[in-house]
Amino acid sequence: MWHLGRWCAFDLETTGVDVENDRIVTAAAYGLGDGEPVEPHDWFVNPGIEIPAEATAVHKITTEEAQTKGEPAPGAVDHIADVLADYARAGAVLVGHNVPYDLTLLDRECRRYSLPTLADRLGDRPLHVIDTRVLDQHAVPFRKRVSEKQGARQLVTLAQVYGLPWDDEAAHGCSYDALVAARIAYRIGQLAHMRRRDWPERVLAERNPLRFGAFRGLTVAELHALQIELAAEQAAGLQAHFRKTDPDAVVDPLWPLRPWVEPAVDSTEPEGAPA
C-alpha cells in the first residue's frame, strides 16, 4: 500500500514566497520507511541575495548568517536536485506539504544556475509525490481556521488533527517540517485503510464528510494521478471563492510543479542595447 513504501521527505526554507524569484536558504531531504534506516540530508545555503526580515522572522536565519555559514547556492542546488533524483530513481516517493511551492522553486533555482532540472535528471523515470495539503483538503473539506493566525491547512493544524506533537521552536526548520509532513501522510494512509469505527476521536470530531476512503488500496502511481485531479478541483474552488471579491483572481491548478514559462522578450528594445 502507498503509505508503507520508501519515502523522501522534502522541505525548503527560502527568502520569500515568490517561486519565480526567491531563493533557497535551507533544505532537507530525509529517506524514510520501508524498513530501512533514516537517511538525513540537510543543506545550509548562501542564497546570494539579502534575506528579507519577513523571511528571517519565519526561519530565524539572517543574511549575515547565511553568508558566513552557507555553502554557495549553485553547488547546493545541484546537490539537492541530485539527491531527490537518486531517491526517485530508487522508487522512493517524494513527500511534503504544499509540494508545488518547493518543487517549483527548486526548478527555478536549477534554471537560474544553468543546471539540469529535476525533470531533466529523471528523464523518463516518473516522480511520484504525496502532498499532505492535497490529501487533507480532500479527506476533510470543511475545516475552519483555527484562529486569526492559524489557518485550516497549515502544517501545525494538520499535526494537531492527526495527533502528532508540535514544537514551535523547531517548526519552520526544514528537517522538522519535512518529518512532520511525512508522519501526517502516514497517518492519513493509516486512516484510509482503517475501519471508521476505529478512527481516533479527534478525527471523528472533524465535520463530515470524512473522505479518507478515497485513498484506500491505491498504488503510489494511482495516488499521484488522483492528486493531480484533486489539486485542480481544489484550485478551482479557491479561485471561485477569491473571485467573489476580485474578479481577476487566478489560482494555478497545476500540481506538483508549475511549468516553466520563458520570459517575454521586450521587442521594443533596440538591437545591441546593453543588458
PADO-58146 format. One record per residue (C-alpha): x, y, z; residue number from 0; residue in one letter. Coordinates in Angstrom, 3 decimals. Layout:
residues N
+----------+----------+----------+-----+---------+
|     east |    north |       up | num | residuo |
+----------+----------+----------+-----+---------+
|        X |        Y |        Z | NUM |       A |
...
+----------+----------+----------+-----+---------+
//
This chain:
residues 275
+----------+----------+----------+-----+---------+
|     east |    north |       up | num | residuo |
+----------+----------+----------+-----+---------+
|    0.000 |    0.000 |    0.000 |   0 |       M |
|    1.146 |    3.516 |   -0.787 |   1 |       W |
|    1.911 |    4.542 |    2.799 |   2 |       H |
|    4.197 |    1.586 |    3.523 |   3 |       L |
|    6.992 |    2.101 |    0.991 |   4 |       G |
|   10.195 |    4.146 |    0.913 |   5 |       R |
|    9.757 |    7.906 |    1.069 |   6 |       W |
|   11.871 |   11.016 |    0.681 |   7 |       C |
|   10.511 |   13.739 |    2.969 |   8 |       A |
|   11.375 |   17.124 |    1.429 |   9 |       F |
|   11.137 |   20.751 |    2.522 |  10 |       D |
|   12.714 |   24.145 |    1.796 |  11 |       L |
|   13.073 |   27.382 |    3.730 |  12 |       E |
|   13.579 |   30.349 |    1.446 |  13 |       T |
|   13.965 |   34.100 |    1.077 |  14 |       T |
|   10.250 |   34.575 |    0.398 |  15 |       G |
|    7.107 |   33.116 |   -1.178 |  16 |       V |
|    7.677 |   34.028 |   -4.846 |  17 |       D |
|    8.698 |   30.769 |   -6.524 |  18 |       V |
|    9.905 |   32.592 |   -9.635 |  19 |       E |
|   12.341 |   34.909 |   -7.875 |  20 |       N |
|   13.061 |   33.785 |   -4.311 |  21 |       D |
|   15.963 |   31.570 |   -3.291 |  22 |       R |
|   16.726 |   28.539 |   -1.125 |  23 |       I |
|   18.199 |   29.195 |    2.328 |  24 |       V |
|   17.926 |   25.705 |    3.847 |  25 |       T |
|   16.757 |   22.356 |    2.512 |  26 |       A |
|   16.111 |   18.883 |    3.888 |  27 |       A |
|   15.577 |   15.534 |    2.162 |  28 |       A |
|   15.146 |   12.573 |    4.506 |  29 |       Y |
|   14.919 |    8.968 |    3.350 |  30 |       G |
|   12.321 |    7.155 |    5.487 |  31 |       L |
|   10.352 |    3.942 |    5.799 |  32 |       G |
|   10.241 |    0.542 |    4.112 |  33 |       D |
|   12.250 |   -0.972 |    6.968 |  34 |       G |
|   15.400 |    0.923 |    6.009 |  35 |       E |
|   17.458 |    3.362 |    8.104 |  36 |       P |
|   16.643 |    7.068 |    8.148 |  37 |       V |
|   18.941 |    8.925 |    5.742 |  38 |       E |
|   19.214 |   12.643 |    6.605 |  39 |       P |
|   20.345 |   15.181 |    4.014 |  40 |       H |
|   20.485 |   18.824 |    5.115 |  41 |       D |
|   21.769 |   21.937 |    3.365 |  42 |       W |
|   22.513 |   25.449 |    4.588 |  43 |       F |
|   22.762 |   27.763 |    1.581 |  44 |       V |
|   24.043 |   31.251 |    0.911 |  45 |       N |
|   21.234 |   32.432 |   -1.408 |  46 |       P |
|   23.348 |   35.196 |   -2.897 |  47 |       G |
|   20.766 |   37.875 |   -2.089 |  48 |       I |
|   19.519 |   39.636 |    1.023 |  49 |       E |
|   17.135 |   37.638 |    3.193 |  50 |       I |
|   14.168 |   39.923 |    3.982 |  51 |       P |
|   13.248 |   40.495 |    7.602 |  52 |       A |
|    9.869 |   38.828 |    6.994 |  53 |       E |
|   11.584 |   35.584 |    5.949 |  54 |       A |
|   14.063 |   35.753 |    8.836 |  55 |       T |
|   11.113 |   36.094 |   11.226 |  56 |       A |
|    9.874 |   32.709 |    9.989 |  57 |       V |
|   13.044 |   30.611 |    9.812 |  58 |       H |
|   15.352 |   32.717 |   12.056 |  59 |       K |
|   18.212 |   32.854 |    9.521 |  60 |       I |
|   19.762 |   36.234 |    8.759 |  61 |       T |
|   21.630 |   37.344 |    5.653 |  62 |       T |
|   24.876 |   37.563 |    7.635 |  63 |       E |
|   24.496 |   34.033 |    8.985 |  64 |       E |
|   23.749 |   32.611 |    5.545 |  65 |       A |
|   26.743 |   34.418 |    4.041 |  66 |       Q |
|   29.039 |   33.160 |    6.803 |  67 |       T |
|   27.829 |   29.563 |    7.187 |  68 |       K |
|   26.029 |   28.761 |    3.949 |  69 |       G |
|   27.536 |   26.937 |    1.012 |  70 |       E |
|   27.428 |   28.621 |   -2.423 |  71 |       P |
|   23.990 |   28.279 |   -3.976 |  72 |       A |
|   24.933 |   26.686 |   -7.330 |  73 |       P |
|   26.635 |   23.678 |   -5.730 |  74 |       G |
|   23.948 |   23.269 |   -3.080 |  75 |       A |
|   21.099 |   23.433 |   -5.594 |  76 |       V |
|   22.853 |   20.883 |   -7.808 |  77 |       D |
|   23.287 |   18.519 |   -4.842 |  78 |       H |
|   19.674 |   18.911 |   -3.674 |  79 |       I |
|   18.322 |   18.058 |   -7.121 |  80 |       A |
|   20.739 |   15.115 |   -7.407 |  81 |       D |
|   19.630 |   13.630 |   -4.068 |  82 |       V |
|   15.935 |   13.912 |   -4.992 |  83 |       L |
|   16.618 |   12.327 |   -8.372 |  84 |       A |
|   18.517 |    9.463 |   -6.723 |  85 |       D |
|   15.585 |    8.709 |   -4.418 |  86 |       Y |
|   13.091 |    8.844 |   -7.292 |  87 |       A |
|   15.228 |    6.512 |   -9.419 |  88 |       R |
|   15.281 |    4.071 |   -6.493 |  89 |       A |
|   11.463 |    4.119 |   -6.390 |  90 |       G |
|   11.019 |    6.368 |   -3.344 |  91 |       A |
|    8.041 |    8.725 |   -3.189 |  92 |       V |
|    8.661 |   12.426 |   -2.520 |  93 |       L |
|    6.531 |   13.578 |    0.432 |  94 |       V |
|    5.868 |   17.117 |    1.645 |  95 |       G |
|    3.314 |   19.775 |    2.487 |  96 |       H |
|    2.204 |   22.119 |   -0.323 |  97 |       N |
|    4.734 |   20.468 |   -2.612 |  98 |       V |
|    4.253 |   22.702 |   -5.707 |  99 |       P |
|    5.927 |   25.536 |   -3.827 | 100 |       Y |
|    9.083 |   23.554 |   -3.045 | 101 |       D |
|    9.386 |   21.728 |   -6.368 | 102 |       L |
|    8.721 |   24.842 |   -8.447 | 103 |       T |
|   11.206 |   26.947 |   -6.516 | 104 |       L |
|   13.843 |   24.207 |   -6.844 | 105 |       L |
|   13.139 |   24.026 |  -10.577 | 106 |       D |
|   13.687 |   27.776 |  -10.949 | 107 |       R |
|   16.887 |   27.631 |   -8.904 | 108 |       E |
|   18.250 |   24.949 |  -11.253 | 109 |       C |
|   17.416 |   27.120 |  -14.254 | 110 |       R |
|   18.936 |   30.193 |  -12.584 | 111 |       R |
|   22.313 |   28.454 |  -12.382 | 112 |       Y |
|   22.020 |   26.636 |  -15.753 | 113 |       S |
|   21.795 |   23.262 |  -14.007 | 114 |       L |
|   19.726 |   20.260 |  -15.152 | 115 |       P |
|   16.281 |   20.424 |  -13.569 | 116 |       T |
|   14.902 |   17.527 |  -11.559 | 117 |       L |
|   12.844 |   16.532 |  -14.605 | 118 |       A |
|   15.981 |   16.620 |  -16.765 | 119 |       D |
|   17.805 |   14.353 |  -14.332 | 120 |       R |
|   14.967 |   11.832 |  -14.204 | 121 |       L |
|   14.334 |   11.630 |  -17.943 | 122 |       G |
|   11.631 |    9.000 |  -18.456 | 123 |       D |
|   11.682 |    7.957 |  -14.818 | 124 |       R |
|    8.472 |    9.090 |  -13.029 | 125 |       P |
|    8.480 |   11.257 |   -9.933 | 126 |       L |
|    5.686 |   10.192 |   -7.595 | 127 |       H |
|    4.606 |   12.730 |   -4.982 | 128 |       V |
|    2.451 |   12.755 |   -1.852 | 129 |       I |
|    1.192 |   16.175 |   -0.781 | 130 |       D |
|   -0.383 |   16.327 |    2.690 | 131 |       T |
|   -2.190 |   19.553 |    1.861 | 132 |       R |
|   -3.994 |   17.986 |   -1.096 | 133 |       V |
|   -4.822 |   14.766 |    0.765 | 134 |       L |
|   -6.088 |   16.533 |    3.874 | 135 |       D |
|   -8.223 |   19.018 |    1.941 | 136 |       Q |
|   -9.986 |   16.196 |    0.116 | 137 |       H |
|  -10.388 |   13.994 |    3.189 | 138 |       A |
|  -11.664 |   16.806 |    5.439 | 139 |       V |
|  -13.002 |   19.546 |    3.127 | 140 |       P |
|  -14.883 |   21.713 |    5.629 | 141 |       F |
|  -12.389 |   22.660 |    8.307 | 142 |       R |
|  -12.474 |   26.247 |    9.615 | 143 |       K |
|   -9.471 |   28.344 |   10.540 | 144 |       R |
|   -8.211 |   27.505 |   13.995 | 145 |       V |
|   -7.625 |   31.177 |   14.804 | 146 |       S |
|   -6.803 |   34.505 |   13.191 | 147 |       E |
|   -3.170 |   33.437 |   12.961 | 148 |       K |
|   -3.585 |   29.719 |   12.273 | 149 |       Q |
|   -5.125 |   28.524 |    9.037 | 150 |       G |
|   -7.107 |   25.363 |    8.382 | 151 |       A |
|   -4.421 |   23.731 |    6.215 | 152 |       R |
|   -1.227 |   24.826 |    7.902 | 153 |       Q |
|    1.220 |   22.107 |    8.871 | 154 |       L |
|    0.689 |   22.808 |   12.583 | 155 |       V |
|   -3.076 |   22.372 |   12.164 | 156 |       T |
|   -2.641 |   19.029 |   10.425 | 157 |       L |
|   -0.233 |   17.870 |   13.119 | 158 |       A |
|   -2.862 |   18.652 |   15.742 | 159 |       Q |
|   -5.684 |   16.962 |   13.818 | 160 |       V |
|   -3.690 |   13.786 |   13.237 | 161 |       Y |
|   -2.432 |   13.564 |   16.802 | 162 |       G |
|    1.209 |   14.483 |   16.330 | 163 |       L |
|    3.295 |   16.543 |   18.754 | 164 |       P |
|    4.278 |   20.046 |   17.642 | 165 |       W |
|    7.307 |   22.046 |   18.725 | 166 |       D |
|    7.006 |   25.768 |   17.946 | 167 |       D |
|   10.740 |   26.269 |   18.400 | 168 |       E |
|   11.673 |   23.549 |   15.901 | 169 |       A |
|    8.923 |   24.413 |   13.405 | 170 |       A |
|    9.954 |   26.160 |   10.177 | 171 |       H |
|   13.189 |   24.253 |   10.257 | 172 |       G |
|   13.368 |   22.128 |    7.113 | 173 |       C |
|   14.174 |   18.851 |    8.837 | 174 |       S |
|   11.363 |   19.213 |   11.349 | 175 |       Y |
|    8.737 |   20.272 |    8.813 | 176 |       D |
|    9.708 |   17.541 |    6.346 | 177 |       A |
|    9.468 |   14.836 |    9.007 | 178 |       L |
|    6.139 |   16.128 |   10.349 | 179 |       V |
|    4.701 |   16.138 |    6.817 | 180 |       A |
|    5.805 |   12.530 |    6.342 | 181 |       A |
|    4.212 |   11.493 |    9.647 | 182 |       R |
|    0.960 |   13.225 |    8.664 | 183 |       I |
|    0.951 |   11.427 |    5.305 | 184 |       A |
|    1.485 |    8.124 |    7.098 | 185 |       Y |
|   -1.417 |    8.833 |    9.492 | 186 |       R |
|   -3.683 |    9.647 |    6.519 | 187 |       I |
|   -2.640 |    6.355 |    4.927 | 188 |       G |
|   -3.460 |    4.501 |    8.141 | 189 |       Q |
|   -6.903 |    6.123 |    8.349 | 190 |       L |
|   -7.613 |    5.280 |    4.714 | 191 |       A |
|   -7.033 |    1.594 |    5.448 | 192 |       H |
|   -8.762 |    1.517 |    8.845 | 193 |       M |
|  -12.395 |    0.877 |    9.738 | 194 |       R |
|  -14.232 |    4.107 |   10.514 | 195 |       R |
|  -15.227 |    2.875 |   13.956 | 196 |       R |
|  -11.537 |    2.564 |   14.804 | 197 |       D |
|  -10.701 |    6.169 |   13.917 | 198 |       W |
|   -9.484 |    8.369 |   16.815 | 199 |       P |
|  -11.994 |   10.744 |   18.398 | 200 |       E |
|  -10.028 |   13.804 |   17.272 | 201 |       R |
|  -10.556 |   12.723 |   13.650 | 202 |       V |
|  -14.217 |   11.853 |   14.131 | 203 |       L |
|  -14.690 |   15.319 |   15.656 | 204 |       A |
|  -13.985 |   16.871 |   12.234 | 205 |       E |
|  -17.008 |   17.958 |   10.189 | 206 |       R |
|  -18.479 |   15.383 |    7.778 | 207 |       N |
|  -17.913 |   14.135 |    5.182 | 208 |       P |
|  -14.669 |   12.404 |    6.042 | 209 |       L |
|  -13.348 |   11.011 |    2.779 | 210 |       R |
|  -10.216 |    9.071 |    3.682 | 211 |       F |
|  -11.618 |    6.067 |    1.828 | 212 |       G |
|  -10.731 |    7.722 |   -1.485 | 213 |       A |
|   -7.099 |    6.823 |   -0.771 | 214 |       F |
|   -7.692 |    3.174 |    0.115 | 215 |       R |
|   -5.925 |    0.435 |   -1.821 | 216 |       G |
|   -4.101 |    2.715 |   -4.274 | 217 |       L |
|   -0.628 |    2.294 |   -5.671 | 218 |       T |
|    1.688 |    5.298 |   -5.447 | 219 |       V |
|    1.143 |    5.933 |   -9.177 | 220 |       A |
|   -2.640 |    5.875 |   -8.718 | 221 |       E |
|   -2.436 |    8.172 |   -5.714 | 222 |       L |
|   -0.223 |   10.592 |   -7.654 | 223 |       H |
|   -2.708 |   10.673 |  -10.553 | 224 |       A |
|   -5.608 |   11.217 |   -8.150 | 225 |       L |
|   -3.844 |   14.169 |   -6.523 | 226 |       Q |
|   -3.454 |   15.855 |   -9.925 | 227 |       I |
|   -7.262 |   15.782 |  -10.241 | 228 |       E |
|   -7.890 |   16.779 |   -6.638 | 229 |       L |
|   -5.437 |   19.702 |   -6.762 | 230 |       A |
|   -7.180 |   21.047 |   -9.880 | 231 |       A |
|  -10.602 |   20.765 |   -8.198 | 232 |       E |
|   -9.319 |   22.468 |   -5.049 | 233 |       Q |
|   -7.726 |   25.293 |   -7.047 | 234 |       A |
|  -10.970 |   25.866 |   -8.956 | 235 |       A |
|  -12.906 |   26.103 |   -5.697 | 236 |       G |
|  -10.415 |   28.531 |   -4.181 | 237 |       L |
|  -10.400 |   30.647 |   -7.321 | 238 |       Q |
|  -14.203 |   30.858 |   -7.290 | 239 |       A |
|  -14.027 |   31.987 |   -3.655 | 240 |       H |
|  -11.435 |   34.678 |   -4.396 | 241 |       F |
|  -13.425 |   35.954 |   -7.381 | 242 |       R |
|  -16.251 |   36.966 |   -5.084 | 243 |       K |
|  -14.072 |   39.962 |   -4.173 | 244 |       T |
|  -11.553 |   40.001 |   -7.043 | 245 |       D |
|  -12.986 |   39.071 |  -10.478 | 246 |       P |
|   -9.475 |   38.648 |  -11.910 | 247 |       D |
|   -8.157 |   36.261 |   -9.244 | 248 |       A |
|   -6.344 |   33.211 |  -10.613 | 249 |       V |
|   -5.287 |   30.097 |   -8.667 | 250 |       V |
|   -2.865 |   27.835 |  -10.503 | 251 |       D |
|   -4.417 |   24.331 |  -10.776 | 252 |       P |
|   -1.238 |   22.531 |  -11.815 | 253 |       L |
|    0.337 |   20.026 |   -9.444 | 254 |       W |
|    3.003 |   19.083 |   -8.348 | 255 |       P |
|    5.032 |   21.591 |  -10.422 | 256 |       L |
|    4.210 |   24.852 |  -12.137 | 257 |       R |
|    5.565 |   24.635 |  -15.690 | 258 |       P |
|    8.382 |   26.941 |  -16.695 | 259 |       W |
|    7.394 |   29.820 |  -18.974 | 260 |       V |
|   10.141 |   31.567 |  -20.911 | 261 |       E |
|   10.271 |   35.274 |  -20.016 | 262 |       P |
|    8.853 |   37.514 |  -22.705 | 263 |       A |
|   11.425 |   39.399 |  -24.782 | 264 |       V |
|   10.959 |   43.159 |  -24.994 | 265 |       D |
|   10.793 |   43.704 |  -28.774 | 266 |       S |
|   10.915 |   47.490 |  -28.347 | 267 |       T |
|   14.486 |   47.392 |  -27.024 | 268 |       E |
|   16.965 |   48.306 |  -29.795 | 269 |       P |
|   19.255 |   45.537 |  -31.012 | 270 |       E |
|   22.623 |   45.612 |  -29.310 | 271 |       G |
|   21.358 |   47.622 |  -26.327 | 272 |       A |
|   23.227 |   46.821 |  -23.095 | 273 |       P |
|   21.527 |   44.405 |  -20.693 | 274 |       A |
+----------+----------+----------+-----+---------+
//
